[in-house]
């Protein structure tokens, strides 16, 4: 049984102001690594969305999924505002996410 479980909504980007991908996962460090390494075929691999630029942790998957749908249903401008507010330099948050 998997012990690592922390629901999260996240945004991956190809570059600053580039292509964005909004996703939800039960364990962000592993999922972000999969996007970075291109392990799974799909949108993020095709458009090279390898930079984790925003994330939000949730208590339950239900809350995370609801929030993901809200963000996906919003405009690109709103997605950019989320990123710019929390991460104005568009740093890749993967390294700090994985630090102990």
Backbone as XML, in Angstrom:
<?xml version="1.0"?>
<chain id="A" units="angstrom">
  <residue number="1" name="UNK">
    <atom name="N" x="0.841" y="-1.194" z="0.000"/>
    <atom name="CA" x="0.000" y="0.000" z="0.000"/>
    <atom name="C" x="0.882" y="1.252" z="0.000"/>
  </residue>
  <residue number="2" name="UNK">
    <atom name="N" x="0.510" y="2.212" z="-0.785"/>
    <atom name="CA" x="1.272" y="3.457" z="-0.884"/>
    <atom name="C" x="1.074" y="4.303" z="0.361"/>
  </residue>
  <residue number="3" name="UNK">
    <atom name="N" x="2.163" y="4.793" z="0.923"/>
    <atom name="CA" x="2.082" y="5.600" z="2.140"/>
    <atom name="C" x="2.109" y="7.091" z="1.846"/>
  </residue>
  <residue number="4" name="UNK">
    <atom name="N" x="2.659" y="7.477" z="0.713"/>
    <atom name="CA" x="2.754" y="8.889" z="0.366"/>
    <atom name="C" x="1.443" y="9.337" z="-0.271"/>
  </residue>
  <residue number="5" name="UNK">
    <atom name="N" x="0.764" y="10.254" z="0.401"/>
    <atom name="CA" x="-0.521" y="10.718" z="-0.108"/>
    <atom name="C" x="-0.736" y="12.148" z="0.347"/>
  </residue>
  <residue number="6" name="UNK">
    <atom name="N" x="-0.752" y="13.073" z="-0.597"/>
    <atom name="CA" x="-1.027" y="14.476" z="-0.314"/>
    <atom name="C" x="-1.661" y="15.071" z="-1.559"/>
  </residue>
  <residue number="7" name="UNK">
    <atom name="N" x="-3.000" y="15.130" z="-1.579"/>
    <atom name="CA" x="-3.679" y="15.675" z="-2.753"/>
    <atom name="C" x="-3.205" y="17.088" z="-3.081"/>
  </residue>
  <residue number="8" name="UNK">
    <atom name="N" x="-3.042" y="17.347" z="-4.359"/>
    <atom name="CA" x="-2.562" y="18.651" z="-4.812"/>
    <atom name="C" x="-3.087" y="18.969" z="-6.201"/>
  </residue>
  <residue number="9" name="UNK">
    <atom name="N" x="-3.258" y="20.258" z="-6.446"/>
    <atom name="CA" x="-3.540" y="20.795" z="-7.770"/>
    <atom name="C" x="-2.261" y="21.523" z="-8.172"/>
  </residue>
  <residue number="10" name="UNK">
    <atom name="N" x="-1.898" y="21.443" z="-9.442"/>
    <atom name="CA" x="-0.628" y="22.042" z="-9.844"/>
    <atom name="C" x="-0.707" y="22.568" z="-11.268"/>
  </residue>
  <residue number="11" name="UNK">
    <atom name="N" x="0.239" y="23.445" z="-11.578"/>
    <atom name="CA" x="0.371" y="23.955" z="-12.944"/>
    <atom name="C" x="1.810" y="23.733" z="-13.389"/>
  </residue>
  <residue number="12" name="UNK">
    <atom name="N" x="1.932" y="23.080" z="-14.554"/>
    <atom name="CA" x="3.216" y="22.900" z="-15.222"/>
    <atom name="C" x="3.246" y="23.877" z="-16.394"/>
  </residue>
  <residue number="13" name="UNK">
    <atom name="N" x="4.438" y="24.390" z="-16.728"/>
    <atom name="CA" x="4.578" y="25.331" z="-17.842"/>
    <atom name="C" x="5.758" y="24.932" z="-18.717"/>
  </residue>
  <residue number="14" name="UNK">
    <atom name="N" x="5.665" y="25.289" z="-19.987"/>
    <atom name="CA" x="6.776" y="25.036" z="-20.906"/>
    <atom name="C" x="7.858" y="26.100" z="-20.732"/>
  </residue>
  <residue number="15" name="UNK">
    <atom name="N" x="7.454" y="27.302" z="-20.359"/>
    <atom name="CA" x="8.356" y="28.438" z="-20.151"/>
    <atom name="C" x="7.525" y="29.554" z="-19.532"/>
  </residue>
  <residue number="16" name="UNK">
    <atom name="N" x="8.169" y="30.633" z="-19.158"/>
    <atom name="CA" x="7.419" y="31.779" z="-18.641"/>
    <atom name="C" x="6.421" y="32.236" z="-19.708"/>
  </residue>
  <residue number="17" name="UNK">
    <atom name="N" x="5.166" y="32.354" z="-19.320"/>
    <atom name="CA" x="4.079" y="32.734" z="-20.219"/>
    <atom name="C" x="3.904" y="31.764" z="-21.387"/>
  </residue>
  <residue number="18" name="UNK">
    <atom name="N" x="4.393" y="30.543" z="-21.229"/>
    <atom name="CA" x="4.275" y="29.532" z="-22.286"/>
    <atom name="C" x="3.014" y="28.704" z="-22.138"/>
  </residue>
  <residue number="19" name="UNK">
    <atom name="N" x="3.071" y="27.510" z="-22.664"/>
    <atom name="CA" x="1.951" y="26.575" z="-22.582"/>
    <atom name="C" x="1.779" y="26.128" z="-21.141"/>
  </residue>
  <residue number="20" name="UNK">
    <atom name="N" x="0.522" y="26.074" z="-20.671"/>
    <atom name="CA" x="0.221" y="25.694" z="-19.291"/>
    <atom name="C" x="-0.567" y="24.389" z="-19.255"/>
  </residue>
  <residue number="21" name="UNK">
    <atom name="N" x="-0.320" y="23.624" z="-18.213"/>
    <atom name="CA" x="-1.072" y="22.399" z="-17.965"/>
    <atom name="C" x="-1.514" y="22.409" z="-16.510"/>
  </residue>
  <residue number="22" name="UNK">
    <atom name="N" x="-2.791" y="22.218" z="-16.266"/>
    <atom name="CA" x="-3.336" y="22.141" z="-14.908"/>
    <atom name="C" x="-3.668" y="20.683" z="-14.627"/>
  </residue>
  <residue number="23" name="UNK">
    <atom name="N" x="-3.199" y="20.185" z="-13.488"/>
    <atom name="CA" x="-3.453" y="18.796" z="-13.141"/>
    <atom name="C" x="-3.750" y="18.617" z="-11.665"/>
  </residue>
  <residue number="24" name="UNK">
    <atom name="N" x="-4.131" y="17.404" z="-11.323"/>
    <atom name="CA" x="-4.395" y="17.035" z="-9.936"/>
    <atom name="C" x="-3.714" y="15.700" z="-9.687"/>
  </residue>
  <residue number="25" name="UNK">
    <atom name="N" x="-3.224" y="15.502" z="-8.482"/>
    <atom name="CA" x="-2.518" y="14.269" z="-8.158"/>
    <atom name="C" x="-2.629" y="13.979" z="-6.664"/>
  </residue>
  <residue number="26" name="UNK">
    <atom name="N" x="-2.356" y="12.736" z="-6.318"/>
    <atom name="CA" x="-2.341" y="12.367" z="-4.904"/>
    <atom name="C" x="-0.940" y="12.478" z="-4.306"/>
  </residue>
  <residue number="27" name="UNK">
    <atom name="N" x="0.094" y="12.608" z="-5.167"/>
    <atom name="CA" x="1.469" y="12.737" z="-4.664"/>
    <atom name="C" x="2.286" y="13.556" z="-5.663"/>
  </residue>
  <residue number="28" name="UNK">
    <atom name="N" x="2.409" y="14.862" z="-5.397"/>
    <atom name="CA" x="2.993" y="15.814" z="-6.331"/>
    <atom name="C" x="4.467" y="15.558" z="-6.672"/>
  </residue>
  <residue number="29" name="UNK">
    <atom name="N" x="5.329" y="15.231" z="-5.730"/>
    <atom name="CA" x="6.737" y="15.033" z="-6.122"/>
    <atom name="C" x="6.903" y="13.996" z="-7.232"/>
  </residue>
  <residue number="30" name="UNK">
    <atom name="N" x="6.210" y="12.889" z="-7.116"/>
    <atom name="CA" x="6.301" y="11.836" z="-8.124"/>
    <atom name="C" x="5.703" y="12.288" z="-9.456"/>
  </residue>
  <residue number="31" name="UNK">
    <atom name="N" x="4.539" y="12.918" z="-9.401"/>
    <atom name="CA" x="3.860" y="13.331" z="-10.635"/>
    <atom name="C" x="4.652" y="14.414" z="-11.357"/>
  </residue>
  <residue number="32" name="UNK">
    <atom name="N" x="5.188" y="15.382" z="-10.620"/>
    <atom name="CA" x="5.999" y="16.434" z="-11.251"/>
    <atom name="C" x="7.238" y="15.824" z="-11.901"/>
  </residue>
  <residue number="33" name="UNK">
    <atom name="N" x="7.854" y="14.851" z="-11.251"/>
    <atom name="CA" x="9.015" y="14.173" z="-11.824"/>
    <atom name="C" x="8.638" y="13.488" z="-13.137"/>
  </residue>
  <residue number="34" name="UNK">
    <atom name="N" x="7.478" y="12.834" z="-13.163"/>
    <atom name="CA" x="7.021" y="12.169" z="-14.386"/>
    <atom name="C" x="6.873" y="13.168" z="-15.538"/>
  </residue>
  <residue number="35" name="UNK">
    <atom name="N" x="6.320" y="14.355" z="-15.244"/>
    <atom name="CA" x="6.186" y="15.384" z="-16.271"/>
    <atom name="C" x="7.561" y="15.859" z="-16.732"/>
  </residue>
  <residue number="36" name="UNK">
    <atom name="N" x="8.455" y="16.115" z="-15.803"/>
    <atom name="CA" x="9.797" y="16.616" z="-16.126"/>
    <atom name="C" x="10.570" y="15.642" z="-17.005"/>
  </residue>
  <residue number="37" name="UNK">
    <atom name="N" x="10.425" y="14.370" z="-16.712"/>
    <atom name="CA" x="11.186" y="13.344" z="-17.421"/>
    <atom name="C" x="10.494" y="12.841" z="-18.679"/>
  </residue>
  <residue number="38" name="UNK">
    <atom name="N" x="9.257" y="13.254" z="-18.910"/>
    <atom name="CA" x="8.517" y="12.822" z="-20.086"/>
    <atom name="C" x="8.175" y="11.343" z="-20.060"/>
  </residue>
  <residue number="39" name="UNK">
    <atom name="N" x="7.974" y="10.808" z="-18.862"/>
    <atom name="CA" x="7.707" y="9.383" z="-18.679"/>
    <atom name="C" x="6.356" y="8.976" z="-19.266"/>
  </residue>
  <residue number="40" name="UNK">
    <atom name="N" x="5.379" y="9.851" z="-19.175"/>
    <atom name="CA" x="4.025" y="9.533" z="-19.631"/>
    <atom name="C" x="3.718" y="10.339" z="-20.897"/>
  </residue>
  <residue number="41" name="UNK">
    <atom name="N" x="3.282" y="9.639" z="-21.926"/>
    <atom name="CA" x="2.904" y="10.320" z="-23.167"/>
    <atom name="C" x="1.663" y="11.167" z="-22.916"/>
  </residue>
  <residue number="42" name="UNK">
    <atom name="N" x="1.575" y="12.279" z="-23.602"/>
    <atom name="CA" x="0.398" y="13.123" z="-23.458"/>
    <atom name="C" x="0.736" y="14.590" z="-23.655"/>
  </residue>
  <residue number="43" name="UNK">
    <atom name="N" x="-0.145" y="15.434" z="-23.171"/>
    <atom name="CA" x="-0.058" y="16.872" z="-23.383"/>
    <atom name="C" x="1.256" y="17.457" z="-22.887"/>
  </residue>
  <residue number="44" name="UNK">
    <atom name="N" x="1.627" y="17.156" z="-21.636"/>
    <atom name="CA" x="2.831" y="17.782" z="-21.079"/>
    <atom name="C" x="4.091" y="17.344" z="-21.809"/>
  </residue>
  <residue number="45" name="UNK">
    <atom name="N" x="4.137" y="16.112" z="-22.257"/>
    <atom name="CA" x="5.295" y="15.645" z="-23.017"/>
    <atom name="C" x="5.318" y="16.315" z="-24.395"/>
  </residue>
  <residue number="46" name="UNK">
    <atom name="N" x="4.169" y="16.355" z="-25.059"/>
    <atom name="CA" x="4.072" y="16.943" z="-26.394"/>
    <atom name="C" x="4.467" y="18.412" z="-26.407"/>
  </residue>
  <residue number="47" name="UNK">
    <atom name="N" x="4.020" y="19.163" z="-25.375"/>
    <atom name="CA" x="4.266" y="20.603" z="-25.339"/>
    <atom name="C" x="5.403" y="20.994" z="-24.390"/>
  </residue>
  <residue number="48" name="UNK">
    <atom name="N" x="6.138" y="20.003" z="-23.915"/>
    <atom name="CA" x="7.307" y="20.201" z="-23.056"/>
    <atom name="C" x="7.013" y="21.056" z="-21.823"/>
  </residue>
  <residue number="49" name="UNK">
    <atom name="N" x="5.905" y="20.758" z="-21.175"/>
    <atom name="CA" x="5.544" y="21.432" z="-19.919"/>
    <atom name="C" x="6.272" y="20.703" z="-18.789"/>
  </residue>
  <residue number="50" name="UNK">
    <atom name="N" x="7.480" y="21.139" z="-18.507"/>
    <atom name="CA" x="8.349" y="20.454" z="-17.550"/>
    <atom name="C" x="8.612" y="21.258" z="-16.284"/>
  </residue>
  <residue number="51" name="UNK">
    <atom name="N" x="8.152" y="22.486" z="-16.242"/>
    <atom name="CA" x="8.444" y="23.373" z="-15.121"/>
    <atom name="C" x="7.225" y="23.461" z="-14.190"/>
  </residue>
  <residue number="52" name="UNK">
    <atom name="N" x="7.391" y="23.040" z="-12.939"/>
    <atom name="CA" x="6.327" y="23.169" z="-11.933"/>
    <atom name="C" x="6.341" y="24.609" z="-11.438"/>
  </residue>
  <residue number="53" name="UNK">
    <atom name="N" x="5.303" y="25.382" z="-11.780"/>
    <atom name="CA" x="5.314" y="26.811" z="-11.468"/>
    <atom name="C" x="4.297" y="27.216" z="-10.400"/>
  </residue>
  <residue number="54" name="UNK">
    <atom name="N" x="3.386" y="26.303" z="-10.061"/>
    <atom name="CA" x="2.376" y="26.629" z="-9.033"/>
    <atom name="C" x="1.779" y="25.331" z="-8.527"/>
  </residue>
  <residue number="55" name="UNK">
    <atom name="N" x="1.488" y="25.308" z="-7.225"/>
    <atom name="CA" x="0.740" y="24.169" z="-6.689"/>
    <atom name="C" x="0.014" y="24.589" z="-5.426"/>
  </residue>
  <residue number="56" name="UNK">
    <atom name="N" x="-0.988" y="23.785" z="-5.090"/>
    <atom name="CA" x="-1.828" y="24.036" z="-3.919"/>
    <atom name="C" x="-2.154" y="22.678" z="-3.319"/>
  </residue>
  <residue number="57" name="UNK">
    <atom name="N" x="-1.860" y="22.499" z="-2.039"/>
    <atom name="CA" x="-2.135" y="21.229" z="-1.360"/>
    <atom name="C" x="-3.545" y="21.238" z="-0.790"/>
  </residue>
  <residue number="58" name="UNK">
    <atom name="N" x="-4.164" y="20.055" z="-0.732"/>
    <atom name="CA" x="-5.535" y="19.927" z="-0.240"/>
    <atom name="C" x="-5.651" y="18.773" z="0.748"/>
  </residue>
  <residue number="59" name="UNK">
    <atom name="N" x="-6.656" y="18.842" z="1.584"/>
    <atom name="CA" x="-6.874" y="17.810" z="2.603"/>
    <atom name="C" x="-7.426" y="16.523" z="1.997"/>
  </residue>
  <residue number="60" name="UNK">
    <atom name="N" x="-8.222" y="16.645" z="0.944"/>
    <atom name="CA" x="-8.828" y="15.459" z="0.327"/>
    <atom name="C" x="-8.729" y="15.557" z="-1.195"/>
  </residue>
  <residue number="61" name="UNK">
    <atom name="N" x="-8.797" y="14.401" z="-1.851"/>
    <atom name="CA" x="-8.809" y="14.387" z="-3.318"/>
    <atom name="C" x="-10.059" y="15.075" z="-3.849"/>
  </residue>
  <residue number="62" name="UNK">
    <atom name="N" x="-11.167" y="14.943" z="-3.143"/>
    <atom name="CA" x="-12.402" y="15.583" z="-3.592"/>
    <atom name="C" x="-12.223" y="17.102" z="-3.679"/>
  </residue>
  <residue number="63" name="UNK">
    <atom name="N" x="-11.597" y="17.691" z="-2.659"/>
    <atom name="CA" x="-11.343" y="19.140" z="-2.680"/>
    <atom name="C" x="-10.382" y="19.504" z="-3.803"/>
  </residue>
  <residue number="64" name="UNK">
    <atom name="N" x="-9.344" y="18.686" z="-3.981"/>
    <atom name="CA" x="-8.365" y="18.951" z="-5.032"/>
    <atom name="C" x="-9.011" y="18.886" z="-6.413"/>
  </residue>
  <residue number="65" name="UNK">
    <atom name="N" x="-9.843" y="17.898" z="-6.649"/>
    <atom name="CA" x="-10.504" y="17.748" z="-7.946"/>
    <atom name="C" x="-11.455" y="18.915" z="-8.213"/>
  </residue>
  <residue number="66" name="UNK">
    <atom name="N" x="-12.180" y="19.326" z="-7.189"/>
    <atom name="CA" x="-13.082" y="20.479" z="-7.334"/>
    <atom name="C" x="-12.294" y="21.726" z="-7.705"/>
  </residue>
  <residue number="67" name="UNK">
    <atom name="N" x="-11.160" y="21.941" z="-7.048"/>
    <atom name="CA" x="-10.322" y="23.111" z="-7.325"/>
    <atom name="C" x="-9.707" y="23.022" z="-8.723"/>
  </residue>
  <residue number="68" name="UNK">
    <atom name="N" x="-9.277" y="21.833" z="-9.127"/>
    <atom name="CA" x="-8.711" y="21.652" z="-10.470"/>
    <atom name="C" x="-9.748" y="22.047" z="-11.524"/>
  </residue>
  <residue number="69" name="UNK">
    <atom name="N" x="-10.975" y="21.601" z="-11.356"/>
    <atom name="CA" x="-12.039" y="21.931" z="-12.312"/>
    <atom name="C" x="-12.292" y="23.435" z="-12.349"/>
  </residue>
  <residue number="70" name="UNK">
    <atom name="N" x="-12.238" y="24.064" z="-11.174"/>
    <atom name="CA" x="-12.432" y="25.518" z="-11.100"/>
    <atom name="C" x="-11.332" y="26.245" z="-11.879"/>
  </residue>
  <residue number="71" name="UNK">
    <atom name="N" x="-10.091" y="25.830" z="-11.674"/>
    <atom name="CA" x="-8.971" y="26.477" z="-12.360"/>
    <atom name="C" x="-9.029" y="26.207" z="-13.862"/>
  </residue>
  <residue number="72" name="UNK">
    <atom name="N" x="-9.277" y="24.967" z="-14.248"/>
    <atom name="CA" x="-9.356" y="24.626" z="-15.668"/>
    <atom name="C" x="-10.482" y="25.387" z="-16.358"/>
  </residue>
  <residue number="73" name="UNK">
    <atom name="N" x="-11.568" y="25.645" z="-15.637"/>
    <atom name="CA" x="-12.702" y="26.368" z="-16.202"/>
    <atom name="C" x="-12.475" y="27.861" z="-16.304"/>
  </residue>
  <residue number="74" name="UNK">
    <atom name="N" x="-11.430" y="28.346" z="-15.649"/>
    <atom name="CA" x="-11.119" y="29.776" z="-15.672"/>
    <atom name="C" x="-10.320" y="30.165" z="-16.901"/>
  </residue>
  <residue number="75" name="UNK">
    <atom name="N" x="-10.129" y="31.430" z="-17.053"/>
    <atom name="CA" x="-9.397" y="31.949" z="-18.211"/>
    <atom name="C" x="-7.884" y="31.763" z="-18.033"/>
  </residue>
  <residue number="76" name="UNK">
    <atom name="N" x="-7.178" y="31.883" z="-19.126"/>
    <atom name="CA" x="-5.712" y="31.861" z="-19.073"/>
    <atom name="C" x="-5.211" y="33.003" z="-18.195"/>
  </residue>
  <residue number="77" name="UNK">
    <atom name="N" x="-5.867" y="34.140" z="-18.283"/>
    <atom name="CA" x="-5.478" y="35.308" z="-17.484"/>
    <atom name="C" x="-5.524" y="34.973" z="-15.988"/>
  </residue>
  <residue number="78" name="UNK">
    <atom name="N" x="-6.542" y="34.238" z="-15.553"/>
    <atom name="CA" x="-6.654" y="33.854" z="-14.149"/>
    <atom name="C" x="-5.560" y="32.861" z="-13.759"/>
  </residue>
  <residue number="79" name="UNK">
    <atom name="N" x="-5.231" y="31.952" z="-14.660"/>
    <atom name="CA" x="-4.145" y="30.996" z="-14.383"/>
    <atom name="C" x="-2.816" y="31.739" z="-14.245"/>
  </residue>
  <residue number="80" name="UNK">
    <atom name="N" x="-2.576" y="32.682" z="-15.147"/>
    <atom name="CA" x="-1.341" y="33.466" z="-15.079"/>
    <atom name="C" x="-1.281" y="34.270" z="-13.786"/>
  </residue>
  <residue number="81" name="UNK">
    <atom name="N" x="-2.421" y="34.787" z="-13.347"/>
    <atom name="CA" x="-2.459" y="35.559" z="-12.097"/>
    <atom name="C" x="-2.114" y="34.676" z="-10.894"/>
  </residue>
  <residue number="82" name="UNK">
    <atom name="N" x="-2.597" y="33.431" z="-10.886"/>
    <atom name="CA" x="-2.240" y="32.501" z="-9.807"/>
    <atom name="C" x="-0.723" y="32.320" z="-9.742"/>
  </residue>
  <residue number="83" name="UNK">
    <atom name="N" x="-0.129" y="32.087" z="-10.897"/>
    <atom name="CA" x="1.316" y="31.875" z="-10.955"/>
    <atom name="C" x="2.060" y="33.139" z="-10.558"/>
  </residue>
  <residue number="84" name="UNK">
    <atom name="N" x="1.707" y="34.249" z="-11.150"/>
    <atom name="CA" x="2.413" y="35.517" z="-10.899"/>
    <atom name="C" x="2.339" y="35.944" z="-9.432"/>
  </residue>
  <residue number="85" name="UNK">
    <atom name="N" x="1.215" y="35.655" z="-8.775"/>
    <atom name="CA" x="1.060" y="36.034" z="-7.365"/>
    <atom name="C" x="1.960" y="35.199" z="-6.462"/>
  </residue>
  <residue number="86" name="UNK">
    <atom name="N" x="1.995" y="33.895" z="-6.697"/>
    <atom name="CA" x="2.751" y="32.992" z="-5.834"/>
    <atom name="C" x="4.204" y="32.823" z="-6.268"/>
  </residue>
  <residue number="87" name="UNK">
    <atom name="N" x="4.475" y="32.986" z="-7.556"/>
    <atom name="CA" x="5.796" y="32.679" z="-8.101"/>
    <atom name="C" x="6.115" y="33.657" z="-9.240"/>
  </residue>
  <residue number="88" name="UNK">
    <atom name="N" x="6.304" y="34.944" z="-8.918"/>
    <atom name="CA" x="6.467" y="35.960" z="-9.960"/>
    <atom name="C" x="7.664" y="35.744" z="-10.889"/>
  </residue>
  <residue number="89" name="UNK">
    <atom name="N" x="8.665" y="35.024" z="-10.438"/>
    <atom name="CA" x="9.832" y="34.753" z="-11.284"/>
    <atom name="C" x="9.681" y="33.478" z="-12.115"/>
  </residue>
  <residue number="90" name="UNK">
    <atom name="N" x="8.582" y="32.766" z="-11.908"/>
    <atom name="CA" x="8.311" y="31.512" z="-12.614"/>
    <atom name="C" x="9.424" y="30.494" z="-12.369"/>
  </residue>
  <residue number="91" name="UNK">
    <atom name="N" x="9.942" y="30.457" z="-11.140"/>
    <atom name="CA" x="10.949" y="29.459" z="-10.797"/>
    <atom name="C" x="10.328" y="28.070" z="-10.870"/>
  </residue>
  <residue number="92" name="UNK">
    <atom name="N" x="11.166" y="27.092" z="-11.203"/>
    <atom name="CA" x="10.721" y="25.698" z="-11.163"/>
    <atom name="C" x="10.698" y="25.294" z="-9.693"/>
  </residue>
  <residue number="93" name="UNK">
    <atom name="N" x="9.528" y="24.989" z="-9.170"/>
    <atom name="CA" x="9.351" y="24.682" z="-7.749"/>
    <atom name="C" x="9.664" y="23.232" z="-7.412"/>
  </residue>
  <residue number="94" name="UNK">
    <atom name="N" x="10.024" y="22.438" z="-8.398"/>
    <atom name="CA" x="10.265" y="21.018" z="-8.174"/>
    <atom name="C" x="11.369" y="20.771" z="-7.146"/>
  </residue>
  <residue number="95" name="UNK">
    <atom name="N" x="12.480" y="21.465" z="-7.282"/>
    <atom name="CA" x="13.619" y="21.218" z="-6.383"/>
    <atom name="C" x="13.255" y="21.525" z="-4.929"/>
  </residue>
  <residue number="96" name="UNK">
    <atom name="N" x="12.603" y="22.643" z="-4.676"/>
    <atom name="CA" x="12.245" y="22.974" z="-3.296"/>
    <atom name="C" x="11.138" y="22.066" z="-2.773"/>
  </residue>
  <residue number="97" name="UNK">
    <atom name="N" x="10.302" y="21.581" z="-3.648"/>
    <atom name="CA" x="9.253" y="20.643" z="-3.261"/>
    <atom name="C" x="9.863" y="19.345" z="-2.748"/>
  </residue>
  <residue number="98" name="UNK">
    <atom name="N" x="10.950" y="18.935" z="-3.350"/>
    <atom name="CA" x="11.568" y="17.645" z="-3.010"/>
    <atom name="C" x="12.636" y="17.724" z="-1.928"/>
  </residue>
  <residue number="99" name="UNK">
    <atom name="N" x="12.903" y="18.930" z="-1.401"/>
    <atom name="CA" x="13.878" y="19.043" z="-0.320"/>
    <atom name="C" x="13.257" y="18.580" z="0.982"/>
  </residue>
  <residue number="100" name="UNK">
    <atom name="N" x="14.060" y="17.915" z="1.835"/>
    <atom name="CA" x="13.533" y="17.428" z="3.121"/>
    <atom name="C" x="13.188" y="18.561" z="4.064"/>
  </residue>
</chain>
